[in-house]
Amino acid sequence: MNNELILKNKLKEARLAKKLSQEELARLVGTTRQTIISIEKNAFNPSAKLALLLCIALDEKFENLFYF
């Protein structure tokens, strides 16, 4: 069975709602703009730590920001 769970997100929508650029959000959570771009495009799944930092920075619950 090859049913792969793909973690999706609403990172871009939440970031824009807070009027943050990708660079600003990256600085807030201690990563690069390229990482934020990759997460927003669903090309990269963040670590648990980074996902939680993103939730804190965007004042969002995990289940509102990330989903399957």
C-alpha positions in Angstrom: 0.0 0.0 0.0 1.5 3.3 -1.0 -0.9 5.8 0.6 1.4 8.7 1.5 0.2 11.4 3.9 1.1 14.8 2.6 1.1 17.6 5.1 -0.6 20.7 3.6 -0.7 24.2 5.0 -2.4 27.6 5.0 0.9 29.3 5.7 0.7 31.9 2.9 -2.9 32.9 3.8 -2.0 33.3 7.5 1.2 35.2 6.7 -0.6 37.6 4.4 -3.4 38.1 7.0 -0.6 39.3 9.4 0.8 41.5 6.7 4.2 39.8 6.9 6.6 39.2 4.1 8.3 35.8 3.6 11.5 37.4 4.8 9.9 38.9 8.0 8.3 35.6 8.9 11.6 33.7 8.2 13.4 36.1 10.6 10.8 35.6 13.3 11.2 31.9 13.3 14.9 31.7 12.6 14.9 30.2 9.1 15.4 31.4 5.5 13.0 33.0 3.1 13.7 30.0 0.8 12.4 27.6 3.5 9.2 29.7 3.9 8.7 29.6 0.1 9.2 25.8 0.0 6.7 25.2 2.9 4.1 27.5 1.2 4.5 25.5 -2.0 4.1 22.2 -0.1 7.6 21.2 -1.4 9.0 20.9 2.1 7.5 19.7 5.4 8.8 21.7 8.4 10.1 20.0 11.5 7.8 19.8 14.5 9.8 22.6 16.1 9.6 24.9 13.0 5.9 24.2 12.6 5.2 25.2 16.2 7.4 28.3 15.8 5.3 29.3 12.7 2.1 28.8 14.7 3.4 31.0 17.5 4.6 33.7 15.1 1.3 33.7 13.2 -0.8 33.3 16.3 -2.5 30.2 14.8 -3.4 26.8 16.2 -1.4 23.9 14.6 -4.6 22.3 13.3 -5.7 25.6 11.6 -2.3 26.1 9.9 -1.4 22.5 8.9 -3.7 19.7 7.7 -3.7 16.4 5.7 
